[in-house]
Amino acid sequence: MSASFSGHRRKRRKLKADINVVPYIDVMLVLLIIFMVTAPLLNLGVDIELPQSNARPIEQQKDPVIVEVTQDGRFYLTLEGAKSEEIDEQTLLIKIGAFVRQNPQVPVLVGADRRIDYGTVMAVLGQLQQAGVPKVGLMSAPVDSAAPAGR
């Protein structure tokens, strides 16, 4: 007579195979907040004042190569949406020449500070032509209706 084995079997509990995703959601929300706070602090551009113009924007198929000339005569190069880098004049011409030979249809734009001497901009355009760039555009900022006319 066995009192402990009375014919009733104990039911086994089924194992759950669920993943607890709450910690992953917490980590994701913390990362989202960090990126939202740090994104406005990233300053990826070069500070230049472009001349203003009423010209309409051009439609482009590819990201342009941008050459920027600051007020103090420093050069910055941006190749197809990559980060802008400060570069000396000779290296600028070598890099642009090689890049345009590989991508002949890529647009090249020059953005110079409006306070810079016009002769400097013309010299850059001439050097780009010697480097093999067939067509160069000039960048400008749209005319702000609140800006004074003599600016």
C-alpha positions in Angstrom: 0.0 0.0 0.0 1.6 3.0 -1.2 -0.1 6.1 -0.1 2.1 8.5 -2.0 1.4 6.8 -5.4 -2.4 6.9 -5.5 -2.7 6.9 -9.2 -2.6 10.7 -9.8 0.2 11.9 -11.9 1.6 15.4 -11.3 1.2 17.6 -14.3 4.3 19.1 -15.8 4.3 22.8 -16.6 5.1 23.6 -20.2 8.2 25.7 -20.7 7.7 29.1 -22.2 9.9 30.0 -25.2 9.2 33.7 -25.2 11.9 36.3 -25.2 11.6 39.1 -22.7 12.0 42.2 -25.0 11.5 44.9 -22.3 15.2 45.4 -21.7 15.8 45.8 -25.4 13.1 48.4 -25.6 14.7 50.3 -22.7 18.1 50.3 -24.4 16.5 51.4 -27.7 14.8 54.4 -26.0 17.9 55.5 -24.3 19.9 55.4 -27.5 17.1 57.3 -29.3 17.3 60.0 -26.6 21.1 60.2 -26.9 20.9 60.6 -30.7 18.2 63.2 -30.5 20.3 65.2 -28.0 23.6 64.9 -29.9 22.4 65.4 -33.5 21.8 69.1 -33.3 25.3 69.6 -31.8 27.0 68.1 -34.8 28.3 71.0 -37.0 29.5 69.4 -40.3 29.6 72.5 -42.5 32.1 75.3 -43.1 31.0 78.7 -42.1 30.9 80.9 -45.3 28.6 83.6 -46.3 27.4 82.9 -49.9 26.3 85.7 -52.1 22.5 85.9 -52.6 20.8 85.3 -55.9 17.4 85.0 -57.5 18.5 82.0 -59.5 16.4 78.9 -59.3 18.0 75.7 -57.9 19.3 73.1 -60.4 18.2 69.5 -60.4 21.0 67.0 -60.1 21.2 63.3 -60.5 24.4 62.8 -58.5 25.7 64.5 -55.4 28.0 67.3 -56.4 31.7 67.8 -55.6 31.8 71.0 -53.6 34.9 73.2 -53.3 34.5 75.9 -50.6 36.8 78.9 -50.2 36.6 80.7 -46.8 37.2 84.4 -46.2 40.7 83.7 -45.0 41.5 81.7 -48.2 41.4 78.2 -46.9 40.0 75.4 -49.1 37.5 72.7 -48.2 36.5 69.7 -50.4 33.3 67.6 -50.2 33.2 64.6 -52.5 29.7 63.3 -53.3 28.1 63.9 -49.9 31.1 62.8 -47.8 32.4 64.9 -44.9 34.0 68.2 -45.8 37.7 68.2 -45.3 40.2 71.1 -45.2 42.8 70.6 -48.0 45.6 72.6 -49.5 45.4 73.9 -53.1 47.7 71.4 -54.8 46.1 68.4 -53.2 42.6 69.8 -54.0 43.4 70.0 -57.7 45.0 66.5 -57.8 42.0 64.9 -56.0 39.4 66.7 -58.1 41.2 65.9 -61.3 41.3 62.2 -60.5 37.7 62.1 -59.2 36.4 63.8 -62.4 38.3 61.5 -64.6 36.6 58.5 -62.9 33.2 60.2 -62.8 32.9 62.6 -65.8 29.3 63.5 -65.3 29.6 64.6 -61.6 28.8 68.2 -61.1 31.5 70.4 -59.5 30.3 73.5 -57.5 32.4 76.3 -56.0 31.1 78.1 -53.0 33.2 81.1 -51.9 32.5 83.5 -49.1 31.0 86.7 -50.4 33.6 88.8 -48.7 36.5 87.1 -50.6 38.2 88.8 -53.5 36.6 88.0 -56.9 40.1 87.4 -58.3 40.6 84.5 -55.9 37.4 82.9 -57.1 38.4 83.3 -60.7 41.9 81.8 -60.0 40.1 78.7 -58.4 37.9 78.4 -61.5 41.0 78.5 -63.8 42.8 75.9 -61.7 39.8 73.6 -61.8 39.7 73.9 -65.6 43.4 73.0 -65.7 42.7 70.0 -63.5 40.3 68.7 -66.1 37.0 69.7 -64.8 34.8 70.4 -67.9 32.0 72.3 -66.2 31.9 74.3 -62.9 28.9 75.9 -61.2 28.9 78.7 -58.6 26.9 78.3 -55.4 24.8 81.1 -53.9 22.3 81.5 -51.2 18.6 82.4 -52.0 17.7 86.0 -51.6 16.2 86.6 -48.2 13.3 89.0 -48.4 14.2 90.5 -45.0 17.8 91.3 -46.0 18.6 94.9 -46.9 19.1 95.6 -50.6 22.6 96.9 -50.3 24.0 93.8 -48.7 
